[in-house]
Amino acid sequence: MDIEDAEDRAAKLAQAFVELAGALASGYDVVELLDRLIQHCVHLLAVDAAGLVLADASGALKVMAATSEQARFLEVLQLHAHSGPCLDCYRTGQLVNVDDLTADGGRWPALANTAQHGGYRAVHAVPLKFQDQTLGAMNLFSIKPGGLGATDHTIAQALAEVATVAILGQRTIRHSGEVAEQPGRPQQPSDHRAGQGHARPAGRPGDGRRVRRPASACPAQQSTCHRRRPRRDRCHADLRCHERS
């Protein structure tokens, strides 16, 4: 890589991380952010496709994002077979590099045959880790055999860390909202102080007023909306199941 190419790549890398950092700071849809993140993987790394799988509360992995239908199929194939680089990466919490599926196809014959039929010869799996917990794995597919360079490994790990932060942040936000919405939640000291010197809040016992539940909180409406929404929203539903751990 010459100096001009290196500078161009550095600029694209900086732009990608600025974009992702801005999304994290300003409020974000985690499924859309993960989708954008793996698109950046293809643009910034020497790979041709990428996918991301996330574990639910029981430890079962599900595909949350993929750059192509072929990449999604390869992810699903590994999950159904309970075998593959992505499973090994998740179970061990370590990077898994398969530089040539043709030479190493004996470990995962179904994956090797399908990947080669789709034109992919190499696969690299990067764990999504927080401390000792592995949340999932990011998988990178290449048409040409060969390993990732040291710089590509560093960038891939950095992107995986951004994905981990996004997932944990969304879980924290949702958990806080669920706790705040629990009926009969005892009043906190700060709540009591905030109410001093002001009109009595609506719905306080004895004031004759009733608190009306927002329409969006209606379980029936939520269920109806969920049935009408496409595959990306099914990823949101899967993510909410993951967050119940």
TIDO-33380 format. One record per residue: z, x, y of N, C-alpha, C in turn. Coordinates in steps of 0.05 Angstrom, whole numbers, plus 32768, in hexadecimal, padded with zeros to 4 digits. Atoms other than C-alpha are relative to their C-alpha. Layout:
BEGIN
ZXYZXYZXY...
This chain:
BEGIN
800080117FE880008000800080008012801980017FF07FE87FEB801D804380147FF680157FEC80077FEC8014801A80837FFB7FE4800C8007801A7FF57FEE7FDE809E80097FE97FEE7FF8801480147FF97FB6805E801F7FFD7FFF7FE38000800180427FCA805D800C7FF180187FF7800D7FE8804C7FB380A57FFB7FE27FFF8007801C800280297F71809780147FF27FEC7FEE800B801380557F65805A801C7FFD800C7FE680017FF480947F76808180027FE88014800080177FED80807F4380B780027FE67FF17FFF8019801080747F0D8082801C7FFC7FF47FE68002800C80B67F1D806180157FF780157FED80077FEB80DC7F1980A37FFC7FE280088006801C7FF980B97ED780B4800B7FEC7FEB7FF68012801680CB7EB98070801E7FFD80027FE38002800081157ECA8076800A7FF3801A7FF9800F7FE881187EB180BE7FFC7FE27FFC8005801D800680FA7E6F80A780157FF57FEE7FEC800A8013812A7E68806D801C7FFF800D7FE680007FF281667E7C809880027FE98014800080167FEE81527E4980CC80047FE57FF27FFC8018800F814E7E138097801D7FFD7FF77FE48001800981937E24807D80137FF980177FEE80047FE981B17E2380C37FFD7FE5800C800680197FF181917DE280DC80017FE77FEE800080178012819B7DB580A07FE780007FF080187FFC8011816C7DB4806580027FEE7FE88003800D801A81537D8F80287FFE80167FEC7FFF7FE9801181657DBE7FF07FE880017FED80177FFF8012812B7DAA7FC27FE7800A800F80177FF67FF080F87DB57FFA8004801E80067FFC7FE47FFA81197DF7800C7FFA80127FE780067FF1801981157E0F7FC37FE280027FFC801D8000800480CC7DFB7FC17FF380148013800A7FED7FEC80BE7E2380018007801C7FF87FF77FE5800880E57E5E7FE67FEF800C7FEA80107FF5801680BD7E657FA67FE380048009801A7FFB7FF4807D7E5E7FCF8000801C800E7FFD7FE57FF480967E9B7FF67FFF80167FEB80017FEB8016809F7EC07FB47FE480087FFA801C7FFB800780557EB97FA57FF280108017800D7FF37FEA80417ED07FEB800B801C80057FF37FE77FF980727F0A7FF0800080147FE97FFE7FEE801780737F267FA97FE680027FF180187FFC8010803F7F407F7980017FEE7FE780008014801580417EFF7F507FED7FEA8007801480157FFC80137EC47F47800B7FE37FFF7FF3801A800280437E8A7F3A801E80047FFE7FE37FFF8001808D7E7A7F3D800B7FE57FF97FF18019800680BF7E467F25801E800580037FE37FFD7FFE81097E397F2C800D7FEA7FEF7FF18012801081397E197EFB801D800180087FE580027FF8817F7E017F0880107FF27FEB7FEF800C801581B97DF17ED9800F7FE8800B7FEF80177FF981DC7DAE7EDA801D80057FF77FE37FFD800682267DA27ECE800580087FE37FFC7FF9801C821D7DA97E837FF3801B7FF8800D7FE7800581F67DEA7E897FE37FFE7FF7801C8004800781B27DCB7E797FEF8007801880127FF87FEA81797DE87EA27FEB7FEB8005801680127FF881477DBD7EC87FEF800E801580137FF57FED81097DD07EEF80047FF3801B7FFC800B7FE581167DC77F3A7FE88005801280177FFA7FEF80D77DE77F587FED80127FF180147FEF800C80967E087F437FE88000801380177FFE7FEE80597E217F687FE67FF47FF58018800C800C80277E037F3780097FF07FE77FFA8010801880247DD27EFD800280127FE87FFF7FED801780177E0C7ECD801B800E7FFF7FE67FF37FFF80567E307EE580167FEC7FF87FED80148008807D7DEF7EDE80007FFC7FE280028004801D80637DE67E97800D80177FF17FF47FE9800D80787E2C7E84801E7FFF80017FE380037FFE80BE7E1E7E9E800A7FEB7FEC7FF78015801280C37DDD7E787FFD80097FE380047FF6801B80A87DFF7E39801880117FF77FE97FEF800780E07E327E3B801A7FEF7FFC7FE88011800281157DFC7E4780007FF07FE68002800F801980FC7DD27E0C800480117FE87FFD7FEE801680FA7E0E7DDF801B800E7FFF7FE67FF27FFE813E7E267DF67FFD801E7FFD80057FE38004811F7E6B7DF97FEC8009801580137FF57FED80FC7E977E2B800E801280147FF47FEE7FEC81087EC97E6480137FF180137FEF800E7FED81247E937E91801B7FF87FF37FE78006800F81587E7E7E5C801180197FFD7FF17FE68003816B7EC77E4F800C8008801B7FF67FF97FE581727ED27E9A80187FEF80077FEA80127FFA819F7E967EA2801980067FEF7FEA7FFB801281CA7EA67E66800E801A80057FF47FE57FFB81D57EEF7E7780078005801D7FFC7FFA7FE381D37EEB7EC37FF380198009800E7FE67FFA81A57F277EC27FE27FFB8004801D80007FFD815E7F357ED77FF380037FE580107FFD8018812B7F2C7E9F7FE380068008801B7FF87FF980E97F507EA57FEF80037FE680127FFE801680B07F467E747FE58009800C80187FF47FF380787F747E8B7FE67FF87FF380188007800F80477F5E7E5580077FED7FEA7FF980148014804E7F1D7E2E7FF180057FE6800F7FFA801880187F357DFE800F80137FEE7FF17FEC801080427F717DE8801B7FF67FF87FE58009800680847F4B7DEA80017FE37FF88002801C8007806C7F087DD280107FF77FE87FF18007801880937F0B7D91801B7FF480067FE6800B7FF980D37EF97DB67FFE7FE280078004801C7FF880B77EB87DD17FE27FF97FFB801D8004800780757EA97DAC7FF37FE8800D800C80177FF3806B7E637DC87FFA8005801D80047FFA7FE480747E7A7E0F7FEA8014800480147FEC7FFD80497EB77E057FE47FF47FFC801A800C8005800F7E8F7DE87FF77FEE8017800780137FEB80127E597E1D7FFC800E801B80037FF17FE7801B7E8A7E577FE6800F800180197FF180017FE17EB47E417FE87FED8002801580147FFE7FB67E767E397FFD7FF7801D800280077FE47FC77E657E817FFA8017801280087FE97FF07FB67EAB7E978017801280097FE97FEF7FF87FFC7EC87EA0800780147FEB7FFA7FEB8013800E7F0A7E81801C800C80037FE57FF57FFB80517F1D7EA080127FEA800C7FED80137FF580907EF67EB2801A800F80077FE77FF37FF780CF7F0B7ED880137FEA80087FEC80147FFA810E7EE27EDD8017800C800F7FEB7FF77FEE81427EEA7F1480167FEB80017FEA8014800181877EC97F0E80087FF7801C7FF3800A7FE881A57E9D7F44801E80017FFA7FE47FFB800781EC7EB67F4480127FFE80187FEB80007FEC822C7EAA7F6B8019800A7FF27FEA7FF2800D82647EDA7F577FF980027FE280057FFE801C82697ED27F0B7FF17FE87FF5800D8018800882457E8F7F097FE280028004801D80017FFE81FA7E897EFA7FF87FE380038008801C7FFB81DC7E4A7F187FE57FF97FF4801B8005800A81957E527EFE7FF0801A800080117FE88001815A7E817EFF7FE67FFA800F801A80017FF2811B7E8F7F287FED80107FEF80137FF3801280DE7EA07EFE7FE68006800E80187FF67FF280A27EC87F157FEB80077FEB80167FFC8014805F7EC87EEF7FE98010800D80167FF07FF680277EFB7EF67FE97FFF7FED8018800080117FE07EFA7EDD7FFB801B7FF480037FE5800A7FDE7F457ED6801A800A7FF37FE87FF5800C800E7F697EA7800B801680127FF37FEB7FF080407F987EC7801A7FF6800C7FE680067FF580857F9B7EE57FFF7FFC801E7FFC80027FE3809D7F897F2A8009801B800B7FF77FE87FF380A57FC47F59801D7FFD800A7FE480017FF680E97FD77F7480037FEE80197FFF80107FE880DA7FB77FB77FFE7FE27FFA8003801C800880C37F767F9680197FF67FF37FE78008800D81027F747F6C80157FFA80167FEC80047FEB812D7F7B7FAB7FFA7FE6800F800780187FF281077F447FCF80057FE77FEF7FFC8017801281097F167F92801E7FFA7FFE7FE38005800181557F1F7F8D800A7FF4801A7FF8800B7FE7815D7F117FD77FF87FE380038008801C800081357ED17FD180117FEF7FED7FEF800E8013815E7EBD7F94801C7FFB800D7FE780037FF3819D7EC77FBE7FFF7FEA8015800380167FEC81827E997FF580007FE57FF17FFF8019801081757E647FBF801C7FF97FF87FE48005800981BC7E6C7FA680117FF580177FF180097FE981D97E647FEC7FF87FE380078009801B7FFA81AE7E257FF8800C7FEC7FEC7FF58013801581C57E057FB6801E7FFC80047FE480027FFD820E7E157FC180077FF1801A7FFB800E7FE6820B7DFD800A7FFC7FE27FFD8005801C800381ED7DBB7FF680157FF37FEF7FEB800B801182217DB17FC0801A7FFC80107FE880027FF082597DBE7FF27FFE7FE98013800480167FEE823C7D8D802480037FE57FF27FFF801A800F82347D567FF0801D7FFB7FF67FE58004800A82797D627FD380137FF780177FEF80077FE982997D5E80197FFB7FE380088006801B7FFA82747D1D8026800C7FEC7FED7FF480118015828B7CFF7FE4801E7FFD80047FE380017FFC82D37D117FF280077FEE80197FFB80107FE782D07CF380397FFB7FE37FFC8006801C800482B37CB2801F80117FF27FEB7FEF800C801482E77CA77FE980127FEA800C7FEF80157FF5830B7C647FF4801E80077FFE7FE37FFB800183557C6880058007801C80067FF97FE47FFA83507CB0801D8017800080157FE97FFF7FED83937CBF803F7FF8800C801B80067FF67FE583907CCB808A800B801C80037FF87FE57FFB83927D14809C800E8002801B7FF27FFD7FE683BF7D2D80D57FEC8002801780137FFD7FEA83827D3F80FE7FF47FE58007800A801B7FFB83687CF780F580147FF080117FEC800F7FF183AA7CDC810F80018008801D7FFF7FF67FE483AA7D09814C7FE87FF7800F801980077FF283627CF9815B80007FE380098000801C7FF983727CAF815D80147FF980167FEB80067FEC83AD7CB5818F7FF37FFD801B800A80037FE5839E7C9B81D47FE67FF280018019800D800183607C7681BE80037FE47FF47FFE801B800C83507C2F81A8800380027FE27FFC8000801D83647C1C81627FE57FFF7FF280197FFF800E832C7C2D81317FFA7FE67FF280088019800E83037BF48113800980017FE37FF98001801C831C7BDD80D0801D80067FFB7FE47FFA800483657BF080DC800F7FE67FF87FF28018800983947BC080B7800D7FF180177FF380117FED83A97B8680E27FF17FFB8019800F80047FE783747B8A81187FEB7FEA7FFE801280168004834A7B5280FA7FE380087FFE801C7FF78002830B7B7D80F67FFB800B7FE480087FF7801A82E57B8F80B87FEC8017800280137FEA800182C17BD080A87FE97FF87FEF80188007800F827A7BC280937FF480197FF4800C7FE9800E825C7BF180607FE380038007801C7FFB7FF8821B7C1280767FEE7FF77FE980138009801581DE7BF780527FF880167FEE80097FE9801081CC7C3D803A801480067FEA7FEC7FFA8015820D7C3F80127FFF7FED7FE980028014801581F87C047FE77FF5800C7FE7800B7FF4801881F07C1D7F9F7FE77FF37FF78019800E800981BB7BE87F907FE9800A801080167FF67FF081917BFF7FCB7FFA801D7FF980057FE48007819A7C487FB87FF080017FE6800E8000801A81837C387F717FE37FF88004801B80097FFC81467C127F8B7FEF8016800E800E7FEB7FF381337C4A7FBA7FF980177FED80057FEA8013813A7C7D7F837FE97FFA7FEE801580078012810B7C577F567FE58002800D801A80007FF380D57C557F8B7FF7801C800880077FE67FF680D57CA07F9A7FF580127FEB800F7FF0801380AA7CD67F7A800F80177FF47FF37FEB801080B77D157F518012801280107FEE7FEF7FF080D47D3E7F8B801C7FF380027FE6800D7FFE810A7D097F92800F7FFF7FE57FF27FFD801A81187D0D7F47800E801B7FFF7FF27FE67FFE81287D567F5580197FFD80107FE880057FF181597D3E7F8A80157FF37FEE7FEE800D801281787D107F55800C80147FEC7FF67FEB8013817D7D4A7F2480148012800E7FEE7FEE7FF1819D7D747F5A801B7FF380047FE6800E7FFD81D27D3E7F67801080007FE67FF27FFE801A81E17D3F7F1C800D801B7FFD7FF57FE5800281EA7D8A7F20801A800380107FEA7FFC7FEE821B7D837F5980197FF17FF77FE8800E8009824A7D577F31801280117FEE7FEF7FEE801182667D947F0D801B8005800E
